[in-house]
């Protein structure tokens, strides 16, 4: 892969991670219980997708 493309993809990933953390920090201040529930649901879905046998 070209170095310029890799640099842009890395920058996009860093900005996306920063944006997600910013949104989560704001959500924790506004509705902490709902935010924890949404984060737990997202973790469960990620775990289920990561351990599925359909891609093997």
C-alpha positions in Angstrom: 0.0 0.0 0.0 1.2 3.5 -0.8 2.6 5.5 2.2 0.4 8.5 1.4 -2.8 6.4 1.5 -1.7 4.7 4.7 -1.0 8.1 6.3 -4.5 9.3 5.3 -6.2 6.1 6.6 -4.3 6.4 9.9 -5.4 10.0 10.2 -9.0 9.1 9.6 -8.9 6.3 12.2 -7.3 8.6 14.8 -9.9 11.3 14.1 -12.8 8.8 14.3 -11.5 7.4 17.6 -11.1 11.0 19.0 -14.7 11.8 17.9 -16.1 8.7 19.5 -14.4 9.5 22.8 -15.6 13.0 22.7 -19.2 11.9 22.0 -19.0 9.3 24.8 -17.6 11.9 27.3 -20.5 14.2 26.5 -23.0 11.3 26.7 -21.7 10.3 30.1 -22.4 13.8 31.4 -25.9 13.9 30.0 -27.2 10.4 30.5 -24.7 8.1 32.3 -27.0 5.0 32.7 -28.1 5.0 29.1 -24.6 5.5 27.9 -23.3 2.6 29.9 -26.1 0.4 28.5 -25.3 1.4 24.9 -21.6 0.8 25.4 -22.4 -2.7 26.9 -24.7 -3.5 24.0 -22.0 -2.4 21.5 -19.4 -4.6 23.3 -21.8 -7.6 23.2 -22.5 -7.2 19.5 -18.8 -6.8 18.8 -18.0 -9.9 20.8 -20.7 -11.9 19.0 -19.5 -10.7 15.6 -15.9 -11.5 16.5 -16.7 -15.0 17.6 -19.1 -16.0 14.9 -18.3 -19.1 12.8 -19.8 -17.7 9.6 -16.5 -16.3 8.3 -14.5 -19.6 8.8 
